[in-house]
Amino acid sequence: MRFFVYVIGTSSSINKTYVGWTNDVEKRLEAHNNSKGAKSTRGHEWKLLYKEELSSKSEAMKREYELKKDRKLRSDLRKLIS
């Protein structure tokens, strides 16, 4: 099974990013955009900014943790939607 870590962003006035992991990026993005994803993503239009494929769930979860701490990367990705 394939696993992905992803970064999504919104170009609304708050201009924020969200990092998560999944085994189906398109389905997860649709859930975020339909207010059925994480509570912090509800009510916004999200765009996929970055995804990375990993071979296990534990690798995806570790990478998600690393990306959540990487403020520079998230800031650079936010510039793509500004």
PDB file of N, CA, C and O in Angstrom:
ATOM      1  N   MET A   1       0.840  -1.179   0.000  1.00  0.00           N
ATOM      2  CA  MET A   1       0.000   0.000   0.000  1.00  0.00           C
ATOM      3  C   MET A   1       0.885   1.241   0.000  1.00  0.00           C
ATOM      4  O   MET A   1       1.954   1.266   0.609  1.00  0.00           O
ATOM      5  N   ARG A   2       0.417   2.256  -0.689  1.00  0.00           N
ATOM      6  CA  ARG A   2       1.167   3.518  -0.757  1.00  0.00           C
ATOM      7  C   ARG A   2       0.608   4.501   0.271  1.00  0.00           C
ATOM      8  O   ARG A   2      -0.588   4.505   0.561  1.00  0.00           O
ATOM      9  N   PHE A   3       1.482   5.319   0.806  1.00  0.00           N
ATOM     10  CA  PHE A   3       1.094   6.365   1.742  1.00  0.00           C
ATOM     11  C   PHE A   3       1.713   7.671   1.281  1.00  0.00           C
ATOM     12  O   PHE A   3       2.784   7.694   0.673  1.00  0.00           O
ATOM     13  N   PHE A   4       1.026   8.744   1.578  1.00  0.00           N
ATOM     14  CA  PHE A   4       1.481  10.066   1.154  1.00  0.00           C
ATOM     15  C   PHE A   4       1.446  11.032   2.331  1.00  0.00           C
ATOM     16  O   PHE A   4       0.602  10.926   3.221  1.00  0.00           O
ATOM     17  N   VAL A   5       2.370  11.962   2.316  1.00  0.00           N
ATOM     18  CA  VAL A   5       2.301  13.124   3.174  1.00  0.00           C
ATOM     19  C   VAL A   5       2.024  14.280   2.228  1.00  0.00           C
ATOM     20  O   VAL A   5       2.537  14.307   1.109  1.00  0.00           O
ATOM     21  N   TYR A   6       1.216  15.230   2.670  1.00  0.00           N
ATOM     22  CA  TYR A   6       0.820  16.312   1.780  1.00  0.00           C
ATOM     23  C   TYR A   6       0.733  17.634   2.522  1.00  0.00           C
ATOM     24  O   TYR A   6       0.567  17.677   3.741  1.00  0.00           O
ATOM     25  N   VAL A   7       0.850  18.711   1.756  1.00  0.00           N
ATOM     26  CA  VAL A   7       0.663  20.059   2.278  1.00  0.00           C
ATOM     27  C   VAL A   7      -0.392  20.713   1.408  1.00  0.00           C
ATOM     28  O   VAL A   7      -0.279  20.730   0.182  1.00  0.00           O
ATOM     29  N   ILE A   8      -1.423  21.254   2.055  1.00  0.00           N
ATOM     30  CA  ILE A   8      -2.450  22.000   1.338  1.00  0.00           C
ATOM     31  C   ILE A   8      -2.427  23.431   1.853  1.00  0.00           C
ATOM     32  O   ILE A   8      -1.967  23.701   2.962  1.00  0.00           O
ATOM     33  N   GLY A   9      -2.927  24.334   1.033  1.00  0.00           N
ATOM     34  CA  GLY A   9      -2.950  25.735   1.423  1.00  0.00           C
ATOM     35  C   GLY A   9      -4.214  26.406   0.955  1.00  0.00           C
ATOM     36  O   GLY A   9      -4.872  25.948   0.021  1.00  0.00           O
ATOM     37  N   THR A  10      -4.545  27.498   1.613  1.00  0.00           N
ATOM     38  CA  THR A  10      -5.700  28.290   1.240  1.00  0.00           C
ATOM     39  C   THR A  10      -5.245  29.698   0.910  1.00  0.00           C
ATOM     40  O   THR A  10      -4.359  30.248   1.564  1.00  0.00           O
ATOM     41  N   SER A  11      -5.853  30.271  -0.102  1.00  0.00           N
ATOM     42  CA  SER A  11      -5.482  31.634  -0.503  1.00  0.00           C
ATOM     43  C   SER A  11      -6.467  32.657   0.046  1.00  0.00           C
ATOM     44  O   SER A  11      -6.499  33.802  -0.403  1.00  0.00           O
ATOM     45  N   SER A  12      -7.266  32.239   1.017  1.00  0.00           N
ATOM     46  CA  SER A  12      -8.195  33.193   1.627  1.00  0.00           C
ATOM     47  C   SER A  12      -7.404  34.227   2.423  1.00  0.00           C
ATOM     48  O   SER A  12      -6.174  34.201   2.437  1.00  0.00           O
ATOM     49  N   SER A  13      -8.106  35.120   3.072  1.00  0.00           N
ATOM     50  CA  SER A  13      -7.447  36.204   3.804  1.00  0.00           C
ATOM     51  C   SER A  13      -6.523  35.694   4.909  1.00  0.00           C
ATOM     52  O   SER A  13      -5.604  36.407   5.314  1.00  0.00           O
ATOM     53  N   ILE A  14      -6.744  34.483   5.401  1.00  0.00           N
ATOM     54  CA  ILE A  14      -5.870  33.975   6.459  1.00  0.00           C
ATOM     55  C   ILE A  14      -4.625  33.271   5.923  1.00  0.00           C
ATOM     56  O   ILE A  14      -3.646  33.115   6.653  1.00  0.00           O
ATOM     57  N   ASN A  15      -4.646  32.842   4.655  1.00  0.00           N
ATOM     58  CA  ASN A  15      -3.464  32.303   3.981  1.00  0.00           C
ATOM     59  C   ASN A  15      -2.706  31.311   4.860  1.00  0.00           C
ATOM     60  O   ASN A  15      -1.603  31.614   5.317  1.00  0.00           O
ATOM     61  N   LYS A  16      -3.279  30.134   5.103  1.00  0.00           N
ATOM     62  CA  LYS A  16      -2.617  29.167   5.960  1.00  0.00           C
ATOM     63  C   LYS A  16      -2.383  27.848   5.238  1.00  0.00           C
ATOM     64  O   LYS A  16      -2.919  27.606   4.157  1.00  0.00           O
ATOM     65  N   THR A  17      -1.565  26.996   5.867  1.00  0.00           N
ATOM     66  CA  THR A  17      -1.265  25.687   5.324  1.00  0.00           C
ATOM     67  C   THR A  17      -1.664  24.626   6.337  1.00  0.00           C
ATOM     68  O   THR A  17      -1.839  24.898   7.524  1.00  0.00           O
ATOM     69  N   TYR A  18      -1.803  23.400   5.824  1.00  0.00           N
ATOM     70  CA  TYR A  18      -2.119  22.248   6.660  1.00  0.00           C
ATOM     71  C   TYR A  18      -1.291  21.071   6.143  1.00  0.00           C
ATOM     72  O   TYR A  18      -1.182  20.866   4.934  1.00  0.00           O
ATOM     73  N   VAL A  19      -0.716  20.311   7.054  1.00  0.00           N
ATOM     74  CA  VAL A  19       0.094  19.138   6.705  1.00  0.00           C
ATOM     75  C   VAL A  19      -0.617  17.900   7.226  1.00  0.00           C
ATOM     76  O   VAL A  19      -1.084  17.882   8.365  1.00  0.00           O
ATOM     77  N   GLY A  20      -0.700  16.862   6.395  1.00  0.00           N
ATOM     78  CA  GLY A  20      -1.324  15.621   6.819  1.00  0.00           C
ATOM     79  C   GLY A  20      -0.764  14.438   6.064  1.00  0.00           C
ATOM     80  O   GLY A  20       0.098  14.589   5.198  1.00  0.00           O
ATOM     81  N   TRP A  21      -1.262  13.251   6.399  1.00  0.00           N
ATOM     82  CA  TRP A  21      -0.866  12.043   5.675  1.00  0.00           C
ATOM     83  C   TRP A  21      -2.125  11.257   5.327  1.00  0.00           C
ATOM     84  O   TRP A  21      -3.149  11.371   6.001  1.00  0.00           O
ATOM     85  N   THR A  22      -2.035  10.460   4.266  1.00  0.00           N
ATOM     86  CA  THR A  22      -3.177   9.696   3.782  1.00  0.00           C
ATOM     87  C   THR A  22      -2.705   8.603   2.836  1.00  0.00           C
ATOM     88  O   THR A  22      -1.526   8.541   2.485  1.00  0.00           O
ATOM     89  N   ASN A  23      -3.626   7.746   2.428  1.00  0.00           N
ATOM     90  CA  ASN A  23      -3.292   6.789   1.366  1.00  0.00           C
ATOM     91  C   ASN A  23      -4.015   7.145   0.072  1.00  0.00           C
ATOM     92  O   ASN A  23      -3.871   6.442  -0.928  1.00  0.00           O
ATOM     93  N   ASP A  24      -4.797   8.237   0.079  1.00  0.00           N
ATOM     94  CA  ASP A  24      -5.503   8.711  -1.118  1.00  0.00           C
ATOM     95  C   ASP A  24      -5.595  10.241  -1.062  1.00  0.00           C
ATOM     96  O   ASP A  24      -6.511  10.793  -0.452  1.00  0.00           O
ATOM     97  N   VAL A  25      -4.651  10.907  -1.693  1.00  0.00           N
ATOM     98  CA  VAL A  25      -4.545  12.366  -1.603  1.00  0.00           C
ATOM     99  C   VAL A  25      -5.771  13.064  -2.186  1.00  0.00           C
ATOM    100  O   VAL A  25      -6.288  14.006  -1.586  1.00  0.00           O
ATOM    101  N   GLU A  26      -6.239  12.612  -3.348  1.00  0.00           N
ATOM    102  CA  GLU A  26      -7.369  13.281  -3.992  1.00  0.00           C
ATOM    103  C   GLU A  26      -8.631  13.189  -3.132  1.00  0.00           C
ATOM    104  O   GLU A  26      -9.359  14.170  -2.985  1.00  0.00           O
ATOM    105  N   LYS A  27      -8.883  12.023  -2.573  1.00  0.00           N
ATOM    106  CA  LYS A  27     -10.055  11.831  -1.712  1.00  0.00           C
ATOM    107  C   LYS A  27      -9.946  12.689  -0.449  1.00  0.00           C
ATOM    108  O   LYS A  27     -10.935  13.268   0.001  1.00  0.00           O
ATOM    109  N   ARG A  28      -8.749  12.766   0.114  1.00  0.00           N
ATOM    110  CA  ARG A  28      -8.533  13.555   1.332  1.00  0.00           C
ATOM    111  C   ARG A  28      -8.702  15.046   1.052  1.00  0.00           C
ATOM    112  O   ARG A  28      -9.291  15.758   1.864  1.00  0.00           O
ATOM    113  N   LEU A  29      -8.199  15.526  -0.075  1.00  0.00           N
ATOM    114  CA  LEU A  29      -8.360  16.932  -0.445  1.00  0.00           C
ATOM    115  C   LEU A  29      -9.839  17.261  -0.618  1.00  0.00           C
ATOM    116  O   LEU A  29     -10.302  18.315  -0.181  1.00  0.00           O
ATOM    117  N   GLU A  30     -10.569  16.363  -1.252  1.00  0.00           N
ATOM    118  CA  GLU A  30     -12.007  16.561  -1.425  1.00  0.00           C
ATOM    119  C   GLU A  30     -12.702  16.646  -0.062  1.00  0.00           C
ATOM    120  O   GLU A  30     -13.605  17.462   0.122  1.00  0.00           O
ATOM    121  N   ALA A  31     -12.289  15.819   0.877  1.00  0.00           N
ATOM    122  CA  ALA A  31     -12.868  15.859   2.225  1.00  0.00           C
ATOM    123  C   ALA A  31     -12.583  17.204   2.895  1.00  0.00           C
ATOM    124  O   ALA A  31     -13.470  17.789   3.517  1.00  0.00           O
ATOM    125  N   HIS A  32     -11.356  17.691   2.768  1.00  0.00           N
ATOM    126  CA  HIS A  32     -11.023  19.001   3.353  1.00  0.00           C
ATOM    127  C   HIS A  32     -11.891  20.093   2.735  1.00  0.00           C
ATOM    128  O   HIS A  32     -12.392  20.962   3.449  1.00  0.00           O
ATOM    129  N   ASN A  33     -12.071  20.057   1.427  1.00  0.00           N
ATOM    130  CA  ASN A  33     -12.847  21.094   0.745  1.00  0.00           C
ATOM    131  C   ASN A  33     -14.349  20.983   1.002  1.00  0.00           C
ATOM    132  O   ASN A  33     -15.081  21.951   0.796  1.00  0.00           O
ATOM    133  N   ASN A  34     -14.815  19.821   1.446  1.00  0.00           N
ATOM    134  CA  ASN A  34     -16.227  19.640   1.773  1.00  0.00           C
ATOM    135  C   ASN A  34     -16.474  19.713   3.275  1.00  0.00           C
ATOM    136  O   ASN A  34     -17.502  19.242   3.761  1.00  0.00           O
ATOM    137  N   SER A  35     -15.531  20.305   4.011  1.00  0.00           N
ATOM    138  CA  SER A  35     -15.615  20.472   5.461  1.00  0.00           C
ATOM    139  C   SER A  35     -15.776  19.149   6.199  1.00  0.00           C
ATOM    140  O   SER A  35     -16.417  19.089   7.248  1.00  0.00           O
ATOM    141  N   LYS A  36     -15.188  18.085   5.644  1.00  0.00           N
ATOM    142  CA  LYS A  36     -15.230  16.779   6.298  1.00  0.00           C
ATOM    143  C   LYS A  36     -13.828  16.307   6.659  1.00  0.00           C
ATOM    144  O   LYS A  36     -13.633  15.151   7.035  1.00  0.00           O
ATOM    145  N   GLY A  37     -12.866  17.190   6.545  1.00  0.00           N
ATOM    146  CA  GLY A  37     -11.492  16.857   6.911  1.00  0.00           C
ATOM    147  C   GLY A  37     -11.236  17.293   8.343  1.00  0.00           C
ATOM    148  O   GLY A  37     -12.154  17.319   9.162  1.00  0.00           O
ATOM    149  N   ALA A  38     -10.024  17.626   8.638  1.00  0.00           N
ATOM    150  CA  ALA A  38      -9.653  18.082   9.972  1.00  0.00           C
ATOM    151  C   ALA A  38     -10.445  19.334  10.342  1.00  0.00           C
ATOM    152  O   ALA A  38     -10.774  20.151   9.482  1.00  0.00           O
ATOM    153  N   LYS A  39     -10.739  19.471  11.604  1.00  0.00           N
ATOM    154  CA  LYS A  39     -11.553  20.598  12.078  1.00  0.00           C
ATOM    155  C   LYS A  39     -10.940  21.946  11.689  1.00  0.00           C
ATOM    156  O   LYS A  39     -11.662  22.883  11.350  1.00  0.00           O
ATOM    157  N   SER A  40      -9.620  22.042  11.739  1.00  0.00           N
ATOM    158  CA  SER A  40      -8.959  23.319  11.435  1.00  0.00           C
ATOM    159  C   SER A  40      -9.027  23.691   9.956  1.00  0.00           C
ATOM    160  O   SER A  40      -8.701  24.822   9.598  1.00  0.00           O
ATOM    161  N   THR A  41      -9.445  22.765   9.085  1.00  0.00           N
ATOM    162  CA  THR A  41      -9.498  23.067   7.653  1.00  0.00           C
ATOM    163  C   THR A  41     -10.907  23.394   7.170  1.00  0.00           C
ATOM    164  O   THR A  41     -11.100  23.697   5.993  1.00  0.00           O
ATOM    165  N   ARG A  42     -11.871  23.338   8.043  1.00  0.00           N
ATOM    166  CA  ARG A  42     -13.264  23.548   7.630  1.00  0.00           C
ATOM    167  C   ARG A  42     -13.536  24.991   7.243  1.00  0.00           C
ATOM    168  O   ARG A  42     -13.029  25.928   7.860  1.00  0.00           O
ATOM    169  N   GLY A  43     -14.357  25.146   6.195  1.00  0.00           N
ATOM    170  CA  GLY A  43     -14.791  26.468   5.785  1.00  0.00           C
ATOM    171  C   GLY A  43     -13.859  27.200   4.838  1.00  0.00           C
ATOM    172  O   GLY A  43     -14.035  28.396   4.606  1.00  0.00           O
ATOM    173  N   HIS A  44     -12.879  26.512   4.292  1.00  0.00           N
ATOM    174  CA  HIS A  44     -11.923  27.147   3.378  1.00  0.00           C
ATOM    175  C   HIS A  44     -11.786  26.315   2.111  1.00  0.00           C
ATOM    176  O   HIS A  44     -12.070  25.117   2.111  1.00  0.00           O
ATOM    177  N   GLU A  45     -11.353  26.951   1.041  1.00  0.00           N
ATOM    178  CA  GLU A  45     -11.050  26.276  -0.223  1.00  0.00           C
ATOM    179  C   GLU A  45      -9.560  25.942  -0.219  1.00  0.00           C
ATOM    180  O   GLU A  45      -8.725  26.843  -0.135  1.00  0.00           O
ATOM    181  N   TRP A  46      -9.223  24.670  -0.309  1.00  0.00           N
ATOM    182  CA  TRP A  46      -7.841  24.210  -0.213  1.00  0.00           C
ATOM    183  C   TRP A  46      -7.305  23.758  -1.561  1.00  0.00           C
ATOM    184  O   TRP A  46      -8.039  23.230  -2.396  1.00  0.00           O
ATOM    185  N   LYS A  47      -6.000  23.978  -1.755  1.00  0.00           N
ATOM    186  CA  LYS A  47      -5.297  23.527  -2.957  1.00  0.00           C
ATOM    187  C   LYS A  47      -4.097  22.697  -2.526  1.00  0.00           C
ATOM    188  O   LYS A  47      -3.445  23.007  -1.529  1.00  0.00           O
ATOM    189  N   LEU A  48      -3.811  21.647  -3.278  1.00  0.00           N
ATOM    190  CA  LEU A  48      -2.654  20.815  -2.995  1.00  0.00           C
ATOM    191  C   LEU A  48      -1.388  21.562  -3.393  1.00  0.00           C
ATOM    192  O   LEU A  48      -1.245  21.984  -4.541  1.00  0.00           O
ATOM    193  N   LEU A  49      -0.470  21.724  -2.442  1.00  0.00           N
ATOM    194  CA  LEU A  49       0.782  22.428  -2.700  1.00  0.00           C
ATOM    195  C   LEU A  49       1.958  21.471  -2.852  1.00  0.00           C
ATOM    196  O   LEU A  49       2.910  21.756  -3.578  1.00  0.00           O
ATOM    197  N   TYR A  50       1.885  20.338  -2.165  1.00  0.00           N
ATOM    198  CA  TYR A  50       3.025  19.417  -2.146  1.00  0.00           C
ATOM    199  C   TYR A  50       2.533  18.036  -1.723  1.00  0.00           C
ATOM    200  O   TYR A  50       1.663  17.924  -0.860  1.00  0.00           O
ATOM    201  N   LYS A  51       3.085  16.986  -2.328  1.00  0.00           N
ATOM    202  CA  LYS A  51       2.846  15.626  -1.854  1.00  0.00           C
ATOM    203  C   LYS A  51       4.094  14.799  -2.056  1.00  0.00           C
ATOM    204  O   LYS A  51       4.888  15.042  -2.965  1.00  0.00           O
ATOM    205  N   GLU A  52       4.250  13.820  -1.192  1.00  0.00           N
ATOM    206  CA  GLU A  52       5.429  12.966  -1.201  1.00  0.00           C
ATOM    207  C   GLU A  52       4.962  11.544  -0.898  1.00  0.00           C
ATOM    208  O   GLU A  52       4.220  11.326   0.061  1.00  0.00           O
ATOM    209  N   GLU A  53       5.387  10.588  -1.700  1.00  0.00           N
ATOM    210  CA  GLU A  53       4.984   9.194  -1.500  1.00  0.00           C
ATOM    211  C   GLU A  53       5.989   8.474  -0.603  1.00  0.00           C
ATOM    212  O   GLU A  53       7.202   8.618  -0.758  1.00  0.00           O
ATOM    213  N   LEU A  54       5.452   7.694   0.339  1.00  0.00           N
ATOM    214  CA  LEU A  54       6.286   6.913   1.253  1.00  0.00           C
ATOM    215  C   LEU A  54       5.792   5.475   1.267  1.00  0.00           C
ATOM    216  O   LEU A  54       4.665   5.197   0.858  1.00  0.00           O
ATOM    217  N   SER A  55       6.628   4.571   1.734  1.00  0.00           N
ATOM    218  CA  SER A  55       6.298   3.147   1.626  1.00  0.00           C
ATOM    219  C   SER A  55       5.552   2.565   2.820  1.00  0.00           C
ATOM    220  O   SER A  55       5.052   1.443   2.737  1.00  0.00           O
ATOM    221  N   SER A  56       5.464   3.299   3.930  1.00  0.00           N
ATOM    222  CA  SER A  56       4.747   2.769   5.091  1.00  0.00           C
ATOM    223  C   SER A  56       4.027   3.889   5.838  1.00  0.00           C
ATOM    224  O   SER A  56       4.354   5.069   5.711  1.00  0.00           O
ATOM    225  N   LYS A  57       3.049   3.477   6.610  1.00  0.00           N
ATOM    226  CA  LYS A  57       2.286   4.430   7.414  1.00  0.00           C
ATOM    227  C   LYS A  57       3.198   5.123   8.426  1.00  0.00           C
ATOM    228  O   LYS A  57       3.096   6.333   8.626  1.00  0.00           O
ATOM    229  N   SER A  58       4.077   4.370   9.055  1.00  0.00           N
ATOM    230  CA  SER A  58       4.952   4.975  10.060  1.00  0.00           C
ATOM    231  C   SER A  58       5.908   5.989   9.425  1.00  0.00           C
ATOM    232  O   SER A  58       6.193   7.024  10.029  1.00  0.00           O
ATOM    233  N   GLU A  59       6.404   5.708   8.218  1.00  0.00           N
ATOM    234  CA  GLU A  59       7.255   6.679   7.523  1.00  0.00           C
ATOM    235  C   GLU A  59       6.475   7.940   7.200  1.00  0.00           C
ATOM    236  O   GLU A  59       6.990   9.048   7.350  1.00  0.00           O
ATOM    237  N   ALA A  60       5.237   7.778   6.758  1.00  0.00           N
ATOM    238  CA  ALA A  60       4.395   8.934   6.435  1.00  0.00           C
ATOM    239  C   ALA A  60       4.131   9.776   7.671  1.00  0.00           C
ATOM    240  O   ALA A  60       4.160  11.005   7.604  1.00  0.00           O
ATOM    241  N   MET A  61       3.874   9.127   8.795  1.00  0.00           N
ATOM    242  CA  MET A  61       3.603   9.861  10.032  1.00  0.00           C
ATOM    243  C   MET A  61       4.851  10.600  10.524  1.00  0.00           C
ATOM    244  O   MET A  61       4.752  11.720  11.025  1.00  0.00           O
ATOM    245  N   LYS A  62       6.014   9.981  10.383  1.00  0.00           N
ATOM    246  CA  LYS A  62       7.269  10.638  10.773  1.00  0.00           C
ATOM    247  C   LYS A  62       7.542  11.845   9.880  1.00  0.00           C
ATOM    248  O   LYS A  62       7.936  12.908  10.359  1.00  0.00           O
ATOM    249  N   ARG A  63       7.329  11.666   8.584  1.00  0.00           N
ATOM    250  CA  ARG A  63       7.568  12.768   7.636  1.00  0.00           C
ATOM    251  C   ARG A  63       6.583  13.900   7.871  1.00  0.00           C
ATOM    252  O   ARG A  63       6.953  15.069   7.771  1.00  0.00           O
ATOM    253  N   GLU A  64       5.329  13.572   8.185  1.00  0.00           N
ATOM    254  CA  GLU A  64       4.332  14.591   8.507  1.00  0.00           C
ATOM    255  C   GLU A  64       4.814  15.431   9.686  1.00  0.00           C
ATOM    256  O   GLU A  64       4.721  16.658   9.656  1.00  0.00           O
ATOM    257  N   TYR A  65       5.320  14.784  10.706  1.00  0.00           N
ATOM    258  CA  TYR A  65       5.834  15.485  11.885  1.00  0.00           C
ATOM    259  C   TYR A  65       6.975  16.425  11.498  1.00  0.00           C
ATOM    260  O   TYR A  65       7.029  17.564  11.962  1.00  0.00           O
ATOM    261  N   GLU A  66       7.887  15.946  10.649  1.00  0.00           N
ATOM    262  CA  GLU A  66       9.006  16.786  10.206  1.00  0.00           C
ATOM    263  C   GLU A  66       8.510  18.010   9.442  1.00  0.00           C
ATOM    264  O   GLU A  66       8.985  19.122   9.669  1.00  0.00           O
ATOM    265  N   LEU A  67       7.555  17.804   8.536  1.00  0.00           N
ATOM    266  CA  LEU A  67       7.036  18.919   7.730  1.00  0.00           C
ATOM    267  C   LEU A  67       6.272  19.923   8.578  1.00  0.00           C
ATOM    268  O   LEU A  67       6.320  21.123   8.308  1.00  0.00           O
ATOM    269  N   LYS A  68       5.571  19.452   9.595  1.00  0.00           N
ATOM    270  CA  LYS A  68       4.839  20.367  10.468  1.00  0.00           C
ATOM    271  C   LYS A  68       5.794  21.302  11.194  1.00  0.00           C
ATOM    272  O   LYS A  68       5.437  22.443  11.487  1.00  0.00           O
ATOM    273  N   LYS A  69       7.004  20.834  11.487  1.00  0.00           N
ATOM    274  CA  LYS A  69       7.992  21.665  12.172  1.00  0.00           C
ATOM    275  C   LYS A  69       8.764  22.567  11.219  1.00  0.00           C
ATOM    276  O   LYS A  69       9.394  23.527  11.664  1.00  0.00           O
ATOM    277  N   ASP A  70       8.733  22.285   9.922  1.00  0.00           N
ATOM    278  CA  ASP A  70       9.519  23.024   8.935  1.00  0.00           C
ATOM    279  C   ASP A  70       8.778  24.293   8.496  1.00  0.00           C
ATOM    280  O   ASP A  70       8.115  24.302   7.459  1.00  0.00           O
ATOM    281  N   ARG A  71       8.894  25.333   9.272  1.00  0.00           N
ATOM    282  CA  ARG A  71       8.182  26.588   9.004  1.00  0.00           C
ATOM    283  C   ARG A  71       8.636  27.251   7.706  1.00  0.00           C
ATOM    284  O   ARG A  71       7.838  27.883   7.014  1.00  0.00           O
ATOM    285  N   LYS A  72       9.918  27.106   7.380  1.00  0.00           N
ATOM    286  CA  LYS A  72      10.424  27.731   6.155  1.00  0.00           C
ATOM    287  C   LYS A  72       9.771  27.111   4.921  1.00  0.00           C
ATOM    288  O   LYS A  72       9.330  27.834   4.027  1.00  0.00           O
ATOM    289  N   LEU A  73       9.705  25.796   4.866  1.00  0.00           N
ATOM    290  CA  LEU A  73       9.073  25.122   3.736  1.00  0.00           C
ATOM    291  C   LEU A  73       7.616  25.548   3.611  1.00  0.00           C
ATOM    292  O   LEU A  73       7.154  25.858   2.513  1.00  0.00           O
ATOM    293  N   ARG A  74       6.899  25.565   4.713  1.00  0.00           N
ATOM    294  CA  ARG A  74       5.479  25.936   4.672  1.00  0.00           C
ATOM    295  C   ARG A  74       5.310  27.380   4.248  1.00  0.00           C
ATOM    296  O   ARG A  74       4.359  27.707   3.538  1.00  0.00           O
ATOM    297  N   SER A  75       6.211  28.245   4.667  1.00  0.00           N
ATOM    298  CA  SER A  75       6.160  29.641   4.257  1.00  0.00           C
ATOM    299  C   SER A  75       6.415  29.770   2.756  1.00  0.00           C
ATOM    300  O   SER A  75       5.733  30.529   2.067  1.00  0.00           O
ATOM    301  N   ASP A  76       7.389  29.034   2.261  1.00  0.00           N
ATOM    302  CA  ASP A  76       7.705  29.059   0.829  1.00  0.00           C
ATOM    303  C   ASP A  76       6.526  28.530   0.008  1.00  0.00           C
ATOM    304  O   ASP A  76       6.215  29.071  -1.053  1.00  0.00           O
ATOM    305  N   LEU A  77       5.875  27.479   0.494  1.00  0.00           N
ATOM    306  CA  LEU A  77       4.717  26.923  -0.215  1.00  0.00           C
ATOM    307  C   LEU A  77       3.547  27.894  -0.198  1.00  0.00           C
ATOM    308  O   LEU A  77       2.803  27.975  -1.176  1.00  0.00           O
ATOM    309  N   ARG A  78       3.367  28.629   0.892  1.00  0.00           N
ATOM    310  CA  ARG A  78       2.284  29.624   0.971  1.00  0.00           C
ATOM    311  C   ARG A  78       2.434  30.687  -0.098  1.00  0.00           C
ATOM    312  O   ARG A  78       1.441  31.210  -0.604  1.00  0.00           O
ATOM    313  N   LYS A  79       3.680  31.013  -0.447  1.00  0.00           N
ATOM    314  CA  LYS A  79       3.942  32.029  -1.466  1.00  0.00           C
ATOM    315  C   LYS A  79       3.418  31.591  -2.832  1.00  0.00           C
ATOM    316  O   LYS A  79       3.112  32.432  -3.677  1.00  0.00           O
ATOM    317  N   LEU A  80       3.313  30.278  -3.053  1.00  0.00           N
ATOM    318  CA  LEU A  80       2.800  29.768  -4.323  1.00  0.00           C
ATOM    319  C   LEU A  80       1.331  30.127  -4.562  1.00  0.00           C
ATOM    320  O   LEU A  80       0.898  30.225  -5.710  1.00  0.00           O
ATOM    321  N   ILE A  81       0.570  30.321  -3.494  1.00  0.00           N
ATOM    322  CA  ILE A  81      -0.853  30.586  -3.642  1.00  0.00           C
ATOM    323  C   ILE A  81      -1.211  32.042  -3.376  1.00  0.00           C
ATOM    324  O   ILE A  81      -2.369  32.436  -3.519  1.00  0.00           O
ATOM    325  N   SER A  82      -0.234  32.828  -2.994  1.00  0.00           N
ATOM    326  CA  SER A  82      -0.509  34.251  -2.705  1.00  0.00           C
ATOM    327  C   SER A  82      -0.678  35.057  -3.956  1.00  0.00           C
ATOM    328  O   SER A  82      -0.912  36.264  -3.886  1.00  0.00           O
TER     329      SER A  82
END
